[in-house]
Amino acid sequence: MRILFVAPYVPSRVRARSYEFVRALTGLGHRVHVVALRPPEDRWADDAPVREACERMDVFPLSRVRTLANAGLALAGPGPLQEAYSRHPAARAHVARLAASRLYDIAHVEHLRGATLLRGVAGLPVVFDAVDSISYLFEQAARLAVRRLQRVLARLELARTARFERQAPHRFARTVVTSPVDRDAIIRLAGPDAAHRVAVVPSIVDGSYFTPGRSAAGQATVLFTGKMSYHANEAAAQHLVLRVMPEVWRSRPDARVIVAGKDPSPRILALADDPRVQVTGYVADLRPLFARATVAVSPLLYGAGLQFKILEAMASGVPVVTSLKACASLTARPEHELLAGETPEEIASQALRVLRDRKLAGRLGEAGREYVVREHNATVIGRRLTEIYGAAREDSVPRPVRRASR
């Protein structure tokens, strides 16, 4: 199958969902042409790995000046600011030319930010990978985000994003998301008649890249990873250090915390004022940190979709403790592949169980890795995507009109 794969950023191990999809599709024999933007926050992104994985790739730089202008112009309109962020006339015209060439069987576009690049495309079925239900995320952020500005922006975007997601299953041949929770959120907006057009496609985790390492014996290391510019991660990191760890430190004052992720805010950097806390900023390769970790703790207060860094930790054999909110999007079972809690005290108690019991830690690490390798396998998920592409193409084929019998 010839696939036109459109992304609002360069697929990479950081932008792992699109990167692993391209690799999986190519591995199944599909011919993938990637068209991507390079936004200012990803100017560091290396596109060599995805170029090696696909047949062809075109990248369009997206400057900070353009993103600011896009957002400013969008304020007067009804559409989501997220979608407006990626407006790029040259990239959109390029995608339209490719779609009109009849060289492709299907177009795949990732994220709300990428959808603008498919405006005006006709004659080619489009699968929209929403990834998460962004309106569901904004509903939570409007109440729970750490900073007031984040809450205000979430309220501003909520109605705009809900309007987009209400239309998406009717506008695109298929819409895919990472979890059943996000599928339910979109169907609530779009209506039950759209249910057959919204599918769950989990993210792929490369179990040959993320492999179990050795934790430093006797050193209690609690790890939290995630892009810190994402407000849900910022809230979770603060919650971990300020609410959960004091409960842990009562029993294990020797425990250390590593907060790893790109673009930490001043609030996150200030957490390192405590000598027991290390804030790393951007880390090109997380595997050495997973090897050092005794337990990965992700006490998410809110969010949407699958938490990819939880899956990477599990693939690396690190025992995981997370919140019930995060568990809702996973099929992993608490007490089997991971541990979960609701309150800071409950999450701290679960983390202490792992720190005290090496056998439990080993069992969770092994079971968690087995779960990820089984459920987030590239071949299985690549075939699932292929089936969805086939259904989208089938729906786009005009049906012959039957003449009424006389």
C-alpha positions as CSV (number, residue, x, y, z in Angstrom):
1,M,0.0,0.0,0.0
2,R,1.2,3.5,-0.8
3,I,0.8,5.8,2.2
4,L,1.0,9.6,2.4
5,F,2.0,10.1,6.1
6,V,1.6,13.7,7.3
7,A,2.9,14.9,10.7
8,P,3.1,18.3,12.4
9,Y,6.6,17.5,13.6
10,V,9.5,15.2,12.7
11,P,8.8,11.6,13.7
12,S,11.6,10.5,16.1
13,R,12.2,8.5,19.3
14,V,10.9,11.6,21.1
15,R,7.8,11.9,18.8
16,A,7.7,8.1,19.1
17,R,4.1,7.3,18.0
18,S,4.5,8.5,14.4
19,Y,8.1,7.2,14.2
20,E,7.2,3.7,15.3
21,F,4.1,3.7,13.0
22,V,6.3,4.6,10.0
23,R,8.8,1.8,10.9
24,A,6.0,-0.8,11.4
25,L,4.3,0.1,8.1
26,T,7.5,-0.1,6.2
27,G,8.4,-3.4,7.9
28,L,5.1,-4.8,6.6
29,G,6.1,-3.9,3.0
30,H,4.1,-0.6,2.6
31,R,5.7,2.3,0.8
32,V,5.5,5.4,3.1
33,H,6.1,9.0,2.0
34,V,6.4,11.3,5.1
35,V,5.6,15.0,4.9
36,A,6.4,16.7,8.2
37,L,6.8,20.2,9.7
38,R,9.7,21.1,11.9
39,P,8.2,23.5,14.5
40,P,10.5,25.8,16.5
41,E,10.3,23.6,19.7
42,D,11.6,20.6,17.6
43,R,14.4,22.4,15.7
44,W,16.8,20.0,17.4
45,A,15.0,16.9,16.0
46,D,17.1,14.5,13.9
47,D,15.2,13.4,10.9
48,A,17.8,10.8,9.8
49,P,16.2,7.8,11.5
50,V,12.8,8.3,10.0
51,R,14.3,9.1,6.6
52,E,16.0,5.6,6.8
53,A,12.7,4.1,7.7
54,C,10.5,5.5,4.9
55,E,10.7,5.7,1.1
56,R,10.7,9.5,0.9
57,M,10.5,12.4,3.3
58,D,9.8,16.1,2.9
59,V,10.3,18.5,5.8
60,F,9.0,22.1,6.0
61,P,10.5,24.4,8.7
62,L,7.8,26.2,10.8
63,S,9.2,29.4,12.3
64,R,8.3,30.9,15.7
65,V,7.2,34.1,13.9
66,R,4.7,32.0,11.8
67,T,3.3,30.1,14.8
68,L,2.7,33.3,16.7
69,A,1.0,34.9,13.6
70,N,-1.1,31.8,13.1
71,A,-2.3,31.8,16.7
72,G,-3.0,35.6,16.6
73,L,-5.1,35.3,13.4
74,A,-6.9,32.2,14.8
75,L,-8.2,34.0,17.9
76,A,-10.9,35.7,15.8
77,G,-12.1,32.4,14.3
78,P,-13.9,29.4,15.6
79,G,-11.2,26.8,15.1
80,P,-8.8,25.3,17.6
81,L,-5.6,27.3,18.2
82,Q,-3.8,24.0,18.2
83,E,-4.8,23.4,14.6
84,A,-3.9,27.0,13.6
85,Y,-0.5,26.6,15.1
86,S,0.7,24.5,12.2
87,R,-0.7,26.4,9.3
88,H,1.9,26.4,6.6
89,P,0.6,27.3,3.1
90,A,3.5,25.8,1.2
91,A,3.3,22.5,3.1
92,R,-0.5,22.4,2.7
93,A,-0.1,23.0,-1.1
94,H,2.5,20.3,-1.3
95,V,0.2,17.8,0.4
96,A,-2.7,18.7,-1.8
97,R,-0.5,18.1,-5.0
98,L,0.6,14.8,-3.7
99,A,-2.9,13.7,-2.8
100,A,-4.2,14.7,-6.2
101,S,-1.4,12.8,-8.0
102,R,-3.2,9.5,-7.5
103,L,0.1,7.9,-6.4
104,Y,-1.2,7.0,-3.0
105,D,-3.8,4.7,-1.6
106,I,-4.4,6.4,1.8
107,A,-3.4,9.5,3.7
108,H,-2.5,9.2,7.4
109,V,-2.4,12.5,9.4
110,E,-1.3,12.7,13.0
111,H,-2.7,15.0,15.7
112,L,-5.0,18.0,15.7
113,R,-2.0,20.1,14.8
114,G,-1.5,18.1,11.6
115,A,-5.1,18.2,10.4
116,T,-4.7,21.7,8.9
117,L,-2.3,20.3,6.4
118,L,-5.1,18.1,4.9
119,R,-7.5,21.0,4.4
120,G,-8.8,21.0,0.9
121,V,-7.6,17.4,0.1
122,A,-10.2,15.5,-1.9
123,G,-10.2,12.1,-3.7
124,L,-7.9,10.4,-1.2
125,P,-9.3,8.7,2.0
126,V,-7.8,10.1,5.1
127,V,-7.2,8.4,8.4
128,F,-6.9,11.0,11.2
129,D,-4.8,9.9,14.2
130,A,-6.1,12.2,16.9
131,V,-3.8,10.4,19.4
132,D,-5.8,11.7,22.4
133,S,-9.1,13.4,22.9
134,I,-7.8,16.9,23.4
135,S,-11.1,18.3,24.5
136,Y,-11.2,15.6,27.3
137,L,-7.7,16.8,28.3
138,F,-8.8,20.4,28.3
139,E,-11.8,19.6,30.4
140,Q,-9.4,18.4,33.1
141,A,-6.8,21.0,32.6
142,A,-9.3,23.8,33.1
143,R,-9.8,22.6,36.7
144,L,-6.5,20.9,37.6
145,A,-3.6,22.6,35.7
146,V,-0.9,24.0,38.0
147,R,-0.8,27.5,36.6
148,R,-3.6,29.9,36.2
149,L,-2.6,30.8,32.6
150,Q,-2.8,27.1,31.7
151,R,-6.3,26.9,33.1
152,V,-7.4,30.0,31.2
153,L,-6.0,28.7,27.9
154,A,-7.7,25.3,28.5
155,R,-11.0,27.0,29.0
156,L,-10.4,29.1,25.8
157,E,-9.6,26.0,23.7
158,L,-12.2,23.6,25.2
159,A,-15.2,24.7,23.1
160,R,-13.1,25.1,19.9
161,T,-11.5,21.7,20.3
162,A,-14.8,20.0,21.2
163,R,-16.3,21.4,18.0
164,F,-13.4,20.0,16.0
165,E,-13.6,16.5,17.6
166,R,-17.4,16.4,17.2
167,Q,-16.8,16.8,13.4
168,A,-13.7,14.7,13.0
169,P,-15.3,11.2,12.7
170,H,-17.6,12.6,10.0
171,R,-15.0,14.5,8.2
172,F,-12.3,11.8,8.0
173,A,-12.7,8.2,6.7
174,R,-11.5,6.9,10.0
175,T,-10.3,8.5,13.3
176,V,-7.9,6.6,15.6
177,V,-6.9,7.2,19.2
178,T,-4.6,5.6,21.7
179,S,-7.1,4.3,24.3
180,P,-10.7,3.3,24.9
181,V,-11.1,6.3,27.2
182,D,-10.3,8.7,24.4
183,R,-12.5,6.8,22.0
184,D,-15.4,7.1,24.4
185,A,-14.8,10.9,24.8
186,I,-14.9,11.5,21.0
187,I,-17.9,9.3,20.5
188,R,-19.8,11.3,23.2
189,L,-19.2,14.4,21.1
190,A,-19.7,12.9,17.6
191,G,-22.7,10.7,18.5
192,P,-23.2,6.9,18.5
193,D,-23.6,6.8,14.7
194,A,-19.9,7.7,14.4
195,A,-18.8,4.8,16.6
196,H,-17.8,2.5,13.8
197,R,-15.5,5.2,12.4
198,V,-13.4,5.7,15.6
199,A,-10.9,3.0,16.5
200,V,-8.3,2.4,19.2
201,V,-4.7,1.9,18.0
202,P,-2.2,1.7,20.9
203,S,1.2,3.2,20.5
204,I,4.1,0.9,19.6
205,V,7.1,0.5,22.0
206,D,10.3,-0.9,20.6
207,G,11.1,-3.8,23.0
208,S,14.5,-4.3,21.3
209,Y,15.5,-0.7,22.0
210,F,14.1,-0.5,25.6
211,T,15.5,-3.5,27.4
212,P,16.1,-4.3,31.1
213,G,19.2,-2.8,32.6
214,R,20.8,-3.0,36.1
215,S,19.7,-0.8,38.9
216,A,22.4,0.3,41.3
217,A,22.2,-2.1,44.3
218,G,20.9,-0.5,47.5
219,Q,20.3,2.9,46.0
220,A,16.7,3.9,46.1
221,T,16.0,5.9,42.9
222,V,12.6,7.2,42.0
223,L,12.2,8.2,38.4
224,F,9.7,10.5,36.6
225,T,10.0,11.1,32.9
226,G,8.0,13.2,30.4
227,K,8.1,16.3,28.3
228,M,7.9,19.1,31.0
229,S,6.3,21.6,28.7
230,Y,3.2,19.4,28.8
231,H,1.1,20.9,31.6
232,A,-0.1,17.5,32.8
233,N,3.5,16.3,33.3
234,E,4.4,19.5,35.1
235,A,1.5,19.0,37.5
236,A,2.5,15.3,38.0
237,A,6.2,16.1,38.6
238,Q,5.3,18.7,41.2
239,H,2.8,16.4,42.8
240,L,5.4,13.6,43.0
241,V,8.1,15.8,44.7
242,L,5.9,18.0,46.9
243,R,3.1,15.5,47.9
244,V,4.2,11.9,47.4
245,M,7.9,12.0,48.2
246,P,7.5,13.5,51.7
247,E,5.5,10.4,52.6
248,V,8.2,8.2,51.0
249,W,11.0,10.1,52.8
250,R,9.4,9.4,56.2
251,S,10.5,5.7,55.8
252,R,13.3,6.0,53.2
253,P,15.1,9.3,53.7
254,D,17.9,8.0,51.4
255,A,15.6,7.9,48.4
256,R,16.5,10.1,45.5
257,V,14.3,11.5,42.8
258,I,15.2,12.1,39.1
259,V,12.8,14.3,37.1
260,A,13.8,13.9,33.4
261,G,12.2,15.7,30.5
262,K,12.5,18.5,28.0
263,D,11.8,22.1,28.7
264,P,11.3,22.2,32.5
265,S,9.7,25.3,33.8
266,P,11.1,27.5,36.6
267,R,8.7,25.7,38.9
268,I,10.2,22.3,38.0
269,L,13.8,23.5,38.1
270,A,13.1,24.9,41.6
271,L,12.3,21.3,42.8
272,A,16.1,20.6,42.6
273,D,16.6,23.0,45.5
274,D,16.1,19.9,47.5
275,P,19.4,18.0,47.3
276,R,17.5,14.7,47.0
277,V,16.0,15.8,43.7
278,Q,17.7,16.0,40.3
279,V,16.1,17.8,37.4
280,T,17.9,16.8,34.2
281,G,16.1,18.7,31.4
282,Y,16.3,17.2,27.9
283,V,17.8,13.7,27.8
284,A,18.6,12.3,24.4
285,D,18.6,8.7,25.6
286,L,16.5,7.7,28.6
287,R,17.8,4.1,28.8
288,P,20.7,4.9,31.3
289,L,18.1,6.5,33.6
290,F,15.8,3.5,33.4
291,A,18.8,1.3,34.2
292,R,19.4,3.4,37.4
293,A,15.8,3.5,38.5
294,T,14.5,1.4,41.3
295,V,10.9,2.4,40.6
296,A,9.2,4.7,38.0
297,V,6.5,6.8,39.7
298,S,4.0,8.7,37.5
299,P,1.3,10.2,39.8
300,L,-0.7,11.8,37.0
301,L,-3.5,14.1,38.2
302,Y,-5.1,14.4,34.8
303,G,-4.3,13.6,31.2
304,A,-5.5,11.8,28.1
305,G,-4.3,8.9,26.0
306,L,-1.6,6.4,26.9
307,Q,1.3,7.6,28.9
308,F,4.2,6.6,26.7
309,K,6.9,7.0,29.3
310,I,5.1,4.6,31.5
311,L,5.3,2.0,28.7
312,E,8.9,2.7,28.0
313,A,9.7,2.2,31.7
314,M,7.8,-1.1,31.7
315,A,9.6,-2.2,28.5
316,S,12.9,-1.4,30.3
317,G,11.9,-3.8,33.2
318,V,11.4,-0.9,35.7
319,P,8.6,-1.5,38.2
320,V,5.9,1.2,37.7
321,V,3.7,2.9,40.2
322,T,1.1,5.2,38.8
323,S,-2.3,6.8,39.4
324,L,-5.7,5.2,38.8
325,K,-6.2,8.0,36.2
326,A,-3.3,6.7,34.1
327,C,-4.4,3.1,34.6
328,A,-7.8,3.8,33.0
329,S,-6.2,4.1,29.6
330,L,-4.1,1.0,29.9
331,T,-5.0,-2.7,29.8
332,A,-2.2,-3.5,32.3
333,R,-3.6,-4.9,35.5
334,P,-2.8,-3.3,38.9
335,E,-1.0,-5.7,41.2
336,H,0.1,-7.8,38.2
337,E,2.0,-5.6,35.7
338,L,2.1,-2.4,37.8
339,L,0.9,-0.8,41.0
340,A,-1.6,2.0,41.4
341,G,-2.9,4.4,43.9
342,E,-5.2,7.5,44.2
343,T,-4.0,9.7,47.0
344,P,-0.4,10.8,47.6
345,E,-0.4,8.4,50.6
346,E,-1.5,5.5,48.5
347,I,1.0,6.2,45.8
348,A,3.8,6.6,48.3
349,S,2.8,3.3,50.0
350,Q,3.0,1.5,46.7
351,A,6.4,3.0,45.9
352,L,7.6,1.9,49.3
353,R,6.5,-1.6,48.6
354,V,8.8,-1.7,45.6
355,L,11.7,-0.1,47.5
356,R,11.4,-2.6,50.3
357,D,10.7,-5.8,48.4
358,R,13.2,-6.9,45.7
359,K,11.2,-9.9,44.7
360,L,8.1,-7.8,44.2
361,A,10.2,-5.3,42.1
362,G,11.6,-8.1,40.0
363,R,8.2,-9.7,39.4
364,L,6.6,-6.4,38.4
365,G,9.5,-5.6,36.1
366,E,9.3,-8.9,34.3
367,A,5.5,-8.8,34.1
368,G,5.5,-5.2,32.9
369,R,8.0,-5.9,30.1
370,E,6.0,-9.0,29.0
371,Y,2.9,-6.9,28.8
372,V,4.5,-4.2,26.7
373,V,6.1,-6.6,24.3
374,R,2.8,-8.4,23.9
375,E,0.3,-5.6,23.7
376,H,2.5,-2.8,22.0
377,N,4.1,-5.0,19.4
378,A,5.0,-3.3,16.0
379,T,3.8,-6.2,13.8
380,V,0.4,-6.5,15.6
381,I,-0.3,-2.8,15.6
382,G,1.0,-2.3,12.1
383,R,-1.4,-4.9,10.9
384,R,-4.2,-3.2,12.8
385,L,-3.4,0.1,11.1
386,T,-3.4,-1.7,7.7
387,E,-6.9,-3.1,8.4
388,I,-8.1,0.4,9.3
389,Y,-6.6,1.7,6.1
390,G,-8.4,-1.0,4.1
391,A,-11.8,-0.2,5.8
392,A,-11.3,3.5,5.0
393,R,-10.5,2.8,1.4
394,E,-13.5,0.5,1.1
395,D,-15.8,3.2,2.4
396,S,-14.5,5.6,-0.1
397,V,-15.3,3.4,-3.1
398,P,-18.5,4.7,-4.9
399,R,-21.2,2.1,-4.7
400,P,-23.1,1.4,-8.0
401,V,-26.6,2.8,-8.0
402,R,-29.3,0.1,-8.2
403,R,-32.1,0.9,-10.5
404,A,-35.6,0.3,-9.1
405,S,-37.3,-2.6,-10.7
406,R,-40.4,-1.9,-12.7
